[in-house]
């Protein structure tokens, strides 16, 4: 059996018995029992909705991997609307339905918090990649940790991945990676959309990454004393929250190696900007920093991030890893690569990683799979 066929069959194992005669199958992101959206062997996708009273329905992609323009659905005599797309890219894609001008979620799909709201998501399995799938290997746990933050004066929630041997080895302590989501998403994104827990499970099982704790918090935070009319996107208090509240909460609740040598921070898009800003401003707290598709526009190594790159030798001695990456079709690709080249010219040691794709989860999954094995070695 060819590798692609084997991986596809393995990806569909959970849906045994529901594959149609033409080889199509329900998307793994469907709600339980839903036949549609349905994925075809050539990666075309069929959407279906019963809405006899509707006059016009479209499937609206919200990132390029599913398509660039809305797909017009066709109404059958039984009031069932359908459309089949051209082949789409593997990975996770946000979308919604537009019914007579009203945006709604697809009742056949699970919803995910993206675009600052609950929205439909479609997972299209890859016939070539399996590094983010739930393989038959030891699995870590994704835990929810509530804590009170002085910065915001509110109860906060972090998602925390502990590696497979965490409970079995009560005397062991672990390094920590703080990993941030993008704009309009939440602390659930890296596990629900990004499959970060399975990526780490597989890397650890293969001996490619050191067992580590992964912390994912909501990147939106406003200081408790901020005026109601303060401008910004509601994330201005997050750097203070990470240093003042989140790190102490994690170090007190989990068996961490609580020093800069064993602490890393990274993120995607908005989270990339946050990770770079927080990490580079707090080198007494972080030795490894990663920016996935963002945070590097109009970059000048002499002045960027408070002049932290002004002394290359000192920076290279303190920072074990500065990792930058982007999808080659991403709008952040050009500024990111230019920043990498400027850093190299300035004598700053850094890693540049290119992946296929746009500003989308399939690229960020690849980013994490390259970044995590470089940590804490």
C-alpha positions as CSV (number, residue, x, y, z in Angstrom):
1,X,0.0,0.0,0.0
2,X,1.4,3.4,-0.9
3,X,2.3,5.8,1.9
4,X,-0.4,8.3,1.0
5,X,-3.1,5.6,0.8
6,X,-2.0,4.2,4.1
7,X,-2.1,7.5,5.9
8,X,-5.5,8.3,4.4
9,X,-6.8,5.0,5.6
10,X,-5.3,5.5,9.0
11,X,-6.8,9.0,9.2
12,X,-10.2,7.6,8.5
13,X,-10.1,4.8,10.9
14,X,-12.5,6.5,13.3
15,X,-15.1,6.7,10.5
16,X,-15.0,3.0,9.5
17,X,-18.3,1.9,8.1
18,X,-19.4,5.3,6.8
19,X,-17.3,5.6,3.7
20,X,-19.5,5.9,0.6
21,X,-19.1,3.8,-2.5
22,X,-17.3,6.6,-4.3
23,X,-14.7,6.8,-1.5
24,X,-16.0,10.0,0.1
25,X,-16.4,10.2,3.9
26,X,-17.7,12.7,6.5
27,X,-15.2,15.3,7.6
28,X,-13.5,14.4,10.9
29,X,-14.6,17.9,12.1
30,X,-18.3,17.0,11.7
31,X,-20.6,16.8,14.7
32,X,-21.4,13.2,15.7
33,X,-23.5,11.4,13.1
34,X,-23.4,14.2,10.5
35,X,-22.8,12.9,7.0
36,X,-21.9,16.4,5.6
37,X,-19.6,18.1,4.9
38,X,-18.2,15.2,3.0
39,X,-14.7,14.9,1.7
40,X,-13.9,13.1,-1.6
41,X,-10.7,11.2,-2.4
42,X,-9.5,14.0,-4.6
43,X,-10.1,16.5,-1.8
44,X,-13.2,18.0,-3.2
45,X,-15.7,18.8,-0.5
46,X,-19.5,18.5,-0.7
47,X,-21.6,20.7,1.6
48,X,-25.3,19.9,2.1
49,X,-28.1,21.7,4.0
50,X,-31.8,21.2,4.2
51,X,-33.4,24.7,4.1
52,X,-36.6,24.6,2.0
53,X,-37.5,28.2,2.8
54,X,-34.2,29.8,1.8
55,X,-33.7,31.7,-1.4
56,X,-29.9,31.8,-1.6
57,X,-27.2,30.0,0.3
58,X,-23.5,30.2,0.0
59,X,-20.5,28.5,1.6
60,X,-18.1,31.3,2.6
61,X,-14.4,30.3,3.2
62,X,-12.6,32.4,5.8
63,X,-9.1,31.5,4.8
64,X,-7.5,30.7,1.4
65,X,-7.1,26.9,1.9
66,X,-10.8,26.3,1.3
67,X,-11.0,28.7,-1.6
68,X,-10.9,32.4,-2.4
69,X,-14.6,33.1,-3.1
70,X,-18.0,31.9,-1.8
71,X,-19.5,28.8,-3.3
72,X,-23.1,29.1,-4.5
73,X,-25.2,26.2,-3.3
74,X,-28.0,24.7,-5.5
75,X,-31.5,24.0,-4.3
76,X,-33.0,20.6,-5.0
77,X,-36.7,19.8,-5.3
78,X,-36.7,18.4,-1.8
79,X,-35.4,21.7,-0.3
80,X,-31.9,20.3,0.1
81,X,-29.1,22.6,-0.9
82,X,-25.7,21.2,-2.1
83,X,-22.4,22.3,-3.6
84,X,-19.2,20.5,-4.3
85,X,-16.0,22.5,-4.3
86,X,-12.9,22.0,-6.4
87,X,-10.0,20.2,-4.6
88,X,-9.0,22.0,-1.4
89,X,-5.8,22.1,0.6
90,X,-5.4,19.6,3.5
91,X,-5.6,21.2,7.0
92,X,-8.0,23.1,9.1
93,X,-10.2,25.8,7.5
94,X,-12.7,28.3,9.0
95,X,-16.0,28.9,7.0
96,X,-19.6,29.8,7.5
97,X,-22.9,29.7,5.6
98,X,-24.6,32.8,4.2
99,X,-28.3,32.1,4.1
100,X,-30.3,35.0,2.5
101,X,-27.6,37.4,3.6
102,X,-27.4,36.1,7.2
103,X,-24.2,34.5,8.3
104,X,-24.8,31.3,10.2
105,X,-22.8,28.2,11.3
106,X,-23.1,24.9,9.5
107,X,-25.1,22.6,11.7
108,X,-23.2,19.6,10.4
109,X,-19.8,21.0,11.6
110,X,-18.3,21.5,15.0
111,X,-17.7,25.1,15.8
112,X,-14.3,26.6,16.8
113,X,-13.5,30.0,18.4
114,X,-12.0,32.0,15.5
115,X,-12.6,35.4,13.9
116,X,-13.7,36.5,17.4
117,X,-16.7,34.2,17.4
118,X,-17.8,30.6,17.3
119,X,-17.5,29.6,13.7
120,X,-17.6,26.4,11.6
121,X,-14.4,24.6,10.9
122,X,-13.5,21.9,8.4
123,X,-10.6,19.5,8.9
124,X,-9.4,18.0,5.6
125,X,-7.0,15.1,6.3
126,X,-3.7,15.0,4.5
127,X,-2.7,12.0,2.4
128,X,1.0,12.8,3.1
129,X,1.3,14.2,6.6
130,X,0.4,12.5,9.9
131,X,2.6,14.3,12.4
132,X,-0.4,16.0,14.0
133,X,-2.7,13.0,14.1
134,X,-3.6,11.1,17.2
135,X,-1.4,8.1,16.7
136,X,-1.4,5.0,18.9
137,X,1.4,6.4,21.1
138,X,1.4,7.5,24.8
139,X,-0.7,10.6,25.1
140,X,-0.3,13.6,27.4
141,X,-3.2,15.4,29.1
142,X,-4.7,18.8,28.3
143,X,-5.8,20.3,31.6
144,X,-7.7,23.5,32.4
145,X,-6.1,25.7,35.1
146,X,-8.0,28.5,36.6
147,X,-6.2,31.2,38.5
148,X,-6.8,34.7,39.8
149,X,-4.8,37.4,38.0
150,X,-3.8,40.6,39.8
151,X,-3.1,42.4,36.5
152,X,-6.7,42.1,35.3
153,X,-8.5,41.6,38.6
154,X,-10.3,38.6,37.1
155,X,-10.4,34.8,37.1
156,X,-8.3,33.6,34.2
157,X,-8.1,30.2,32.4
158,X,-5.1,28.5,30.9
159,X,-5.0,25.2,28.9
160,X,-2.0,23.2,30.1
161,X,-0.6,20.2,28.3
162,X,1.4,17.8,30.5
163,X,3.5,15.1,28.8
164,X,2.7,11.4,28.8
165,X,4.9,10.5,31.8
166,X,4.0,13.5,34.0
167,X,1.9,11.6,36.5
168,X,4.0,8.4,36.3
169,X,7.2,10.2,37.4
170,X,6.1,12.4,40.3
171,X,9.7,13.5,41.1
172,X,10.4,14.7,37.5
173,X,10.4,18.4,36.6
174,X,9.8,19.7,33.1
175,X,10.6,22.7,30.9
176,X,7.8,24.9,29.8
177,X,6.7,26.4,26.5
178,X,4.2,29.2,26.6
179,X,2.4,29.1,23.2
180,X,0.0,31.8,22.0
181,X,-2.9,31.8,19.5
182,X,-3.7,34.4,16.9
183,X,-6.1,37.3,16.6
184,X,-9.7,36.5,17.2
185,X,-8.9,33.1,18.7
186,X,-8.6,31.8,22.3
187,X,-6.6,29.6,24.6
188,X,-8.4,26.6,23.1
189,X,-7.0,27.2,19.6
190,X,-3.7,25.4,19.8
191,X,-5.3,22.1,20.8
192,X,-8.7,22.4,19.1
193,X,-7.5,23.8,15.8
194,X,-3.7,23.3,16.0
195,X,-3.5,19.8,17.5
196,X,-0.5,20.9,19.5
197,X,-1.0,18.1,22.1
198,X,-0.8,15.4,19.4
199,X,2.1,17.1,17.7
200,X,4.0,16.9,21.0
201,X,2.8,13.4,21.8
202,X,4.3,12.2,18.5
203,X,7.5,14.2,18.8
204,X,8.1,12.9,22.3
205,X,7.3,9.3,21.4
206,X,9.8,9.5,18.5
207,X,12.5,10.9,20.8
208,X,12.6,14.1,18.7
209,X,11.5,16.5,21.4
210,X,12.1,16.6,25.1
211,X,9.0,16.1,27.3
212,X,7.7,19.5,28.2
213,X,4.7,21.3,29.7
214,X,2.8,23.4,27.2
215,X,0.8,26.5,28.5
216,X,-1.8,28.2,26.3
217,X,-3.6,31.3,27.7
218,X,-6.0,33.8,26.2
219,X,-4.0,36.6,24.6
220,X,-6.6,39.3,25.5
221,X,-6.1,41.0,28.8
222,X,-6.8,44.6,30.1
223,X,-5.3,45.9,33.3
224,X,-7.7,46.3,36.1
225,X,-7.0,50.0,36.3
226,X,-7.4,50.8,32.6
227,X,-10.0,53.4,31.8
228,X,-13.1,52.0,30.0
229,X,-12.4,54.2,26.9
230,X,-8.8,53.1,26.5
231,X,-7.8,52.4,22.9
232,X,-6.4,49.2,21.6
233,X,-7.4,45.6,20.8
234,X,-7.9,44.5,24.4
235,X,-4.6,42.8,24.7
236,X,-2.5,45.6,26.2
237,X,-2.3,44.0,29.6
238,X,-1.2,40.6,28.4
239,X,2.6,41.1,28.7
240,X,2.2,42.2,32.3
241,X,-0.2,39.3,33.0
242,X,2.3,36.7,31.7
243,X,5.2,37.9,33.8
244,X,3.3,38.9,36.9
245,X,0.5,36.3,37.1
246,X,0.7,33.4,34.6
247,X,4.3,32.2,35.1
248,X,4.0,32.2,38.9
249,X,0.7,30.4,38.7
250,X,2.1,27.7,36.5
251,X,5.3,27.3,38.5
252,X,3.3,27.0,41.7
253,X,0.8,24.4,40.3
254,X,3.1,22.2,38.1
255,X,6.4,20.6,38.5
256,X,8.3,23.0,36.3
257,X,12.0,23.7,35.9
258,X,11.4,27.3,36.9
259,X,14.4,29.1,35.3
260,X,15.0,31.0,32.1
261,X,17.1,28.1,30.6
262,X,14.0,25.9,30.7
263,X,11.3,28.4,29.7
264,X,10.3,29.3,26.1
265,X,7.6,31.5,24.5
266,X,6.2,31.4,21.0
267,X,3.0,32.3,19.1
268,X,1.3,32.7,15.8
269,X,0.3,35.9,14.1
270,X,-0.9,38.3,16.9
271,X,0.6,35.7,19.3
272,X,3.9,35.9,17.4
273,X,4.1,39.6,18.0
274,X,3.2,39.0,21.7
275,X,5.8,36.3,22.1
276,X,8.6,38.3,20.5
277,X,7.7,41.4,22.5
278,X,7.4,39.6,25.8
279,X,10.3,37.3,25.3
280,X,12.8,39.9,24.1
281,X,11.8,42.3,26.9
282,X,12.3,39.6,29.5
283,X,15.4,37.7,28.7
284,X,15.8,37.0,32.4
285,X,12.7,34.8,32.0
286,X,13.0,33.3,28.6
287,X,16.0,31.7,26.7
288,X,14.0,30.5,23.7
289,X,11.6,32.6,21.6
290,X,9.6,31.8,18.5
291,X,7.5,33.9,16.1
292,X,5.2,32.1,13.7
293,X,4.0,34.3,10.9
294,X,4.0,37.7,12.4
295,X,5.5,40.5,14.6
296,X,8.2,41.7,12.3
297,X,6.9,44.4,10.0
298,X,9.1,47.5,9.4
299,X,12.0,45.7,11.2
300,X,15.3,47.5,12.0
301,X,17.7,45.4,14.1
302,X,19.4,48.5,15.5
303,X,16.2,49.8,17.1
304,X,13.7,46.9,17.2
305,X,12.4,45.7,20.5
306,X,14.1,48.3,22.5
307,X,17.5,47.8,21.0
308,X,17.8,44.2,22.3
309,X,19.9,43.2,19.2
310,X,22.4,46.1,19.6
311,X,25.1,43.8,21.1
312,X,25.0,40.6,19.0
313,X,27.6,38.7,21.0
314,X,25.8,39.3,24.2
315,X,22.4,38.5,22.7
316,X,23.7,35.2,21.1
317,X,25.2,34.2,24.5
318,X,21.9,34.7,26.3
319,X,19.3,33.5,23.8
320,X,19.5,29.8,23.0
321,X,17.0,30.0,20.2
322,X,15.4,32.8,18.2
323,X,13.1,31.0,15.7
324,X,11.2,32.8,12.9
325,X,8.9,31.3,10.2
326,X,6.1,31.8,7.8
327,X,4.1,30.1,5.1
328,X,5.5,31.1,1.7
329,X,2.1,32.4,0.5
330,X,1.5,34.3,3.8
331,X,1.4,38.1,3.8
332,X,4.0,38.0,6.6
333,X,6.4,36.0,4.6
334,X,8.3,38.9,2.9
335,X,8.7,41.0,6.1
336,X,9.6,37.9,8.1
337,X,12.3,36.7,5.7
338,X,13.7,40.3,5.4
339,X,13.9,40.5,9.2
340,X,15.7,37.1,9.3
341,X,18.2,38.3,6.7
342,X,18.7,41.6,8.6
343,X,19.4,39.7,11.8
344,X,21.9,37.5,10.1
345,X,23.7,40.5,8.6
346,X,23.8,42.1,12.0
347,X,25.4,39.0,13.5
348,X,22.3,37.8,15.4
349,X,21.9,34.0,15.4
350,X,18.4,32.9,14.4
351,X,16.5,30.1,12.6
352,X,14.3,30.8,9.6
353,X,11.7,28.2,8.6
354,X,9.5,28.3,5.5
355,X,6.5,26.1,5.0
356,X,3.9,25.7,2.3
357,X,0.6,27.6,2.7
358,X,-0.8,30.9,3.7
359,X,-1.8,32.4,7.0
360,X,-3.4,29.1,8.2
361,X,-3.2,26.4,10.7
362,X,-1.5,23.8,8.5
363,X,1.5,26.1,8.3
364,X,1.5,26.7,12.1
365,X,1.3,23.0,12.8
366,X,4.5,22.6,10.7
367,X,6.0,25.5,12.6
368,X,5.4,23.9,16.0
369,X,6.7,20.6,14.7
370,X,10.0,22.2,13.7
371,X,10.3,24.5,16.7
372,X,9.6,22.1,19.6
373,X,12.4,19.7,18.9
374,X,14.9,22.5,19.0
375,X,13.9,23.5,22.6
376,X,15.7,22.6,25.8
377,X,18.5,20.6,24.3
